[in-house]
Amino acid sequence: MGVKKVALACSVCASRNYMVTKKPERMERLEVKKYCPFCGHHTLHRETM
């Protein structure tokens, strides 16, 4: 099967800022603290469908 691309959305403003690859064996949603250019600071970004 291979890897799948998913979007990471800002938890504050909900804008989708980053695309990452996800391995199929990972079952939980990815959560990463990244810089949001719309909010202007580092926020928690969560995987979206």
N, CA, C and O atoms as CSV, one atom per row, in Angstrom:
chain,resi,resn,atom,element,x,y,z
A,1,MET,N,N,0.804,-1.194,0.000
A,1,MET,CA,C,0.000,0.000,0.000
A,1,MET,C,C,0.844,1.253,0.000
A,1,MET,O,O,0.590,2.079,-0.877
A,2,GLY,N,N,1.766,1.498,0.821
A,2,GLY,CA,C,2.561,2.712,0.772
A,2,GLY,C,C,2.056,3.795,1.694
A,2,GLY,O,O,1.207,3.559,2.553
A,3,VAL,N,N,2.592,4.988,1.503
A,3,VAL,CA,C,2.251,6.102,2.380
A,3,VAL,C,C,1.105,6.913,1.790
A,3,VAL,O,O,0.842,6.861,0.589
A,4,LYS,N,N,0.430,7.662,2.655
A,4,LYS,CA,C,-0.725,8.461,2.269
A,4,LYS,C,C,-0.471,9.904,2.696
A,4,LYS,O,O,0.063,10.137,3.780
A,5,LYS,N,N,-0.843,10.874,1.865
A,5,LYS,CA,C,-0.678,12.281,2.211
A,5,LYS,C,C,-1.893,12.772,2.981
A,5,LYS,O,O,-3.034,12.510,2.599
A,6,VAL,N,N,-1.634,13.488,4.071
A,6,VAL,CA,C,-2.698,14.087,4.878
A,6,VAL,C,C,-2.348,15.543,5.149
A,6,VAL,O,O,-1.178,15.925,5.101
A,7,ALA,N,N,-3.361,16.354,5.433
A,7,ALA,CA,C,-3.162,17.767,5.734
A,7,ALA,C,C,-3.141,17.974,7.240
A,7,ALA,O,O,-3.813,17.265,7.989
A,8,LEU,N,N,-2.359,18.956,7.669
A,8,LEU,CA,C,-2.336,19.356,9.074
A,8,LEU,C,C,-3.031,20.708,9.186
A,8,LEU,O,O,-2.667,21.663,8.500
A,9,ALA,N,N,-4.039,20.780,10.062
A,9,ALA,CA,C,-4.808,22.011,10.238
A,9,ALA,C,C,-4.499,22.628,11.598
A,9,ALA,O,O,-4.323,21.924,12.592
A,10,CYS,N,N,-4.438,23.944,11.620
A,10,CYS,CA,C,-4.193,24.691,12.854
A,10,CYS,C,C,-5.385,24.511,13.795
A,10,CYS,O,O,-6.535,24.602,13.366
A,11,SER,N,N,-5.115,24.260,15.063
A,11,SER,CA,C,-6.198,24.057,16.028
A,11,SER,C,C,-6.837,25.381,16.452
A,11,SER,O,O,-7.908,25.371,17.060
A,12,VAL,N,N,-6.206,26.521,16.146
A,12,VAL,CA,C,-6.747,27.823,16.525
A,12,VAL,C,C,-7.614,28.405,15.396
A,12,VAL,O,O,-8.777,28.738,15.621
A,13,CYS,N,N,-7.056,28.527,14.198
A,13,CYS,CA,C,-7.790,29.168,13.098
A,13,CYS,C,C,-8.320,28.171,12.069
A,13,CYS,O,O,-9.050,28.565,11.160
A,14,ALA,N,N,-7.973,26.900,12.191
A,14,ALA,CA,C,-8.457,25.804,11.336
A,14,ALA,C,C,-7.977,25.886,9.881
A,14,ALA,O,O,-8.549,25.226,9.014
A,15,SER,N,N,-6.943,26.678,9.600
A,15,SER,CA,C,-6.415,26.721,8.239
A,15,SER,C,C,-5.462,25.541,8.030
A,15,SER,O,O,-4.704,25.177,8.929
A,16,ARG,N,N,-5.512,24.958,6.849
A,16,ARG,CA,C,-4.668,23.815,6.528
A,16,ARG,C,C,-3.363,24.324,5.932
A,16,ARG,O,O,-3.326,24.769,4.785
A,17,ASN,N,N,-2.291,24.257,6.720
A,17,ASN,CA,C,-1.022,24.870,6.345
A,17,ASN,C,C,0.022,23.886,5.848
A,17,ASN,O,O,0.903,24.280,5.084
A,18,TYR,N,N,-0.038,22.636,6.243
A,18,TYR,CA,C,1.024,21.686,5.943
A,18,TYR,C,C,0.467,20.385,5.393
A,18,TYR,O,O,-0.621,19.954,5.777
A,19,MET,N,N,1.218,19.759,4.489
A,19,MET,CA,C,0.917,18.423,3.979
A,19,MET,C,C,2.054,17.504,4.418
A,19,MET,O,O,3.226,17.842,4.251
A,20,VAL,N,N,1.714,16.351,4.975
A,20,VAL,CA,C,2.699,15.381,5.435
A,20,VAL,C,C,2.305,13.997,4.943
A,20,VAL,O,O,1.157,13.764,4.566
A,21,THR,N,N,3.266,13.084,4.951
A,21,THR,CA,C,2.968,11.708,4.593
A,21,THR,C,C,2.723,10.904,5.864
A,21,THR,O,O,3.349,11.141,6.897
A,22,LYS,N,N,1.808,9.959,5.768
A,22,LYS,CA,C,1.430,9.155,6.916
A,22,LYS,C,C,1.530,7.684,6.537
A,22,LYS,O,O,1.064,7.269,5.476
A,23,LYS,N,N,2.137,6.910,7.411
A,23,LYS,CA,C,2.243,5.475,7.180
A,23,LYS,C,C,0.908,4.813,7.529
A,23,LYS,O,O,0.252,5.228,8.484
A,24,PRO,N,N,0.502,3.809,6.784
A,24,PRO,CA,C,-0.802,3.175,7.033
A,24,PRO,C,C,-0.899,2.459,8.380
A,24,PRO,O,O,-2.006,2.285,8.890
A,25,GLU,N,N,0.216,2.039,8.970
A,25,GLU,CA,C,0.152,1.324,10.244
A,25,GLU,C,C,-0.082,2.253,11.440
A,25,GLU,O,O,-0.383,1.771,12.532
A,26,ARG,N,N,0.049,3.564,11.262
A,26,ARG,CA,C,-0.230,4.521,12.342
A,26,ARG,C,C,-1.745,4.703,12.434
A,26,ARG,O,O,-2.386,5.114,11.467
A,27,MET,N,N,-2.308,4.396,13.593
A,27,MET,CA,C,-3.758,4.455,13.756
A,27,MET,C,C,-4.237,5.767,14.385
A,27,MET,O,O,-5.325,6.240,14.054
A,28,GLU,N,N,-3.450,6.360,15.282
A,28,GLU,CA,C,-3.880,7.595,15.939
A,28,GLU,C,C,-3.598,8.802,15.044
A,28,GLU,O,O,-2.757,8.745,14.146
A,29,ARG,N,N,-4.306,9.877,15.304
A,29,ARG,CA,C,-4.125,11.099,14.516
A,29,ARG,C,C,-2.824,11.793,14.907
A,29,ARG,O,O,-2.442,11.813,16.077
A,30,LEU,N,N,-2.166,12.350,13.929
A,30,LEU,CA,C,-0.900,13.038,14.133
A,30,LEU,C,C,-1.162,14.436,14.692
A,30,LEU,O,O,-2.025,15.156,14.191
A,31,GLU,N,N,-0.415,14.818,15.730
A,31,GLU,CA,C,-0.495,16.155,16.317
A,31,GLU,C,C,0.915,16.704,16.465
A,31,GLU,O,O,1.756,16.096,17.128
A,32,VAL,N,N,1.179,17.859,15.846
A,32,VAL,CA,C,2.516,18.457,15.842
A,32,VAL,C,C,2.375,19.951,16.112
A,32,VAL,O,O,1.443,20.595,15.629
A,33,LYS,N,N,3.303,20.489,16.881
A,33,LYS,CA,C,3.318,21.929,17.114
A,33,LYS,C,C,4.144,22.569,15.998
A,33,LYS,O,O,5.340,22.305,15.873
A,34,LYS,N,N,3.491,23.417,15.182
A,34,LYS,CA,C,4.139,24.064,14.039
A,34,LYS,C,C,3.753,25.538,13.989
A,34,LYS,O,O,2.828,25.980,14.670
A,35,TYR,N,N,4.486,26.289,13.165
A,35,TYR,CA,C,4.213,27.718,12.992
A,35,TYR,C,C,3.029,27.903,12.040
A,35,TYR,O,O,2.989,27.307,10.964
A,36,CYS,N,N,2.078,28.724,12.444
A,36,CYS,CA,C,0.934,29.062,11.599
A,36,CYS,C,C,1.121,30.487,11.081
A,36,CYS,O,O,1.148,31.429,11.873
A,37,PRO,N,N,1.251,30.660,9.763
A,37,PRO,CA,C,1.445,32.006,9.224
A,37,PRO,C,C,0.205,32.899,9.372
A,37,PRO,O,O,0.332,34.123,9.360
A,38,PHE,N,N,-0.969,32.322,9.510
A,38,PHE,CA,C,-2.197,33.111,9.671
A,38,PHE,C,C,-2.356,33.625,11.100
A,38,PHE,O,O,-2.783,34.760,11.309
A,39,CYS,N,N,-2.011,32.784,12.090
A,39,CYS,CA,C,-2.081,33.202,13.503
A,39,CYS,C,C,-0.850,34.014,13.901
A,39,CYS,O,O,-0.940,34.901,14.750
A,40,GLY,N,N,0.290,33.716,13.296
A,40,GLY,CA,C,1.515,34.448,13.590
A,40,GLY,C,C,2.353,33.857,14.713
A,40,GLY,O,O,3.314,34.488,15.153
A,41,HIS,N,N,2.015,32.659,15.189
A,41,HIS,CA,C,2.825,32.018,16.226
A,41,HIS,C,C,2.678,30.497,16.136
A,41,HIS,O,O,1.914,29.989,15.316
A,42,HIS,N,N,3.407,29.786,16.974
A,42,HIS,CA,C,3.372,28.323,16.971
A,42,HIS,C,C,2.108,27.819,17.650
A,42,HIS,O,O,1.789,28.220,18.769
A,43,THR,N,N,1.391,26.935,16.959
A,43,THR,CA,C,0.164,26.350,17.495
A,43,THR,C,C,0.165,24.852,17.234
A,43,THR,O,O,0.996,24.347,16.479
A,44,LEU,N,N,-0.749,24.158,17.850
A,44,LEU,CA,C,-0.894,22.730,17.642
A,44,LEU,C,C,-1.623,22.490,16.317
A,44,LEU,O,O,-2.697,23.045,16.087
A,45,HIS,N,N,-1.039,21.666,15.455
A,45,HIS,CA,C,-1.639,21.302,14.180
A,45,HIS,C,C,-2.043,19.834,14.245
A,45,HIS,O,O,-1.250,18.981,14.644
A,46,ARG,N,N,-3.275,19.549,13.851
A,46,ARG,CA,C,-3.792,18.179,13.888
A,46,ARG,C,C,-4.086,17.680,12.485
A,46,ARG,O,O,-4.401,18.450,11.578
A,47,GLU,N,N,-3.976,16.380,12.339
A,47,GLU,CA,C,-4.246,15.734,11.057
A,47,GLU,C,C,-5.729,15.842,10.717
A,47,GLU,O,O,-6.591,15.620,11.568
A,48,THR,N,N,-6.012,16.186,9.462
A,48,THR,CA,C,-7.392,16.251,8.969
A,48,THR,C,C,-7.574,15.226,7.857
A,48,THR,O,O,-6.602,14.711,7.305
A,49,MET,N,N,-8.796,14.945,7.547
A,49,MET,CA,C,-9.086,13.976,6.482
A,49,MET,C,C,-9.203,14.637,5.135
A,49,MET,O,O,-9.443,13.962,4.135
